[in-house]
């Protein structure tokens, strides 16, 4: 976890910036947030960050994946080897379709292969889908 903040607190705070989780009548939106944590191999975080900055975020957008925010930890043991980020999807079904389209994207395949010419960047990925609670504070 990020120093002093739970993943849920981060999602709640960021989601408040991107709009209400309520629609008319008090029903929750179908939108889901996906918290992803990438654990990189030693010395590979900069390469991963460059890939996201220069390519991945653009490809995400093309496939309906809204980037909410990206973080790198400031404290050990995660500092220098971990990327946290949150995506927003219209629904859980849309998330499944978005990821399938992303993984099949020819540009993504090319970018991924080129960025890993000297070895894989990511050792492990954690993914958690979250929905915003009705009582979450807004920023």
Secondary structure as UniProt FT lines:
FT   TURN            3..4
FT   HELIX           7..17
FT   HELIX           24..26
FT   STRAND          32..40
FT   TURN            42..43
FT   HELIX           45..51
FT   HELIX           52..56
FT   HELIX           57..62
FT   TURN            63..64
FT   STRAND          66..71
FT   TURN            76..81
FT   STRAND          82..89
FT   HELIX           92..104
FT   HELIX           106..115
FT   TURN            116..118
FT   STRAND          122..130
FT   TURN            134..135
//
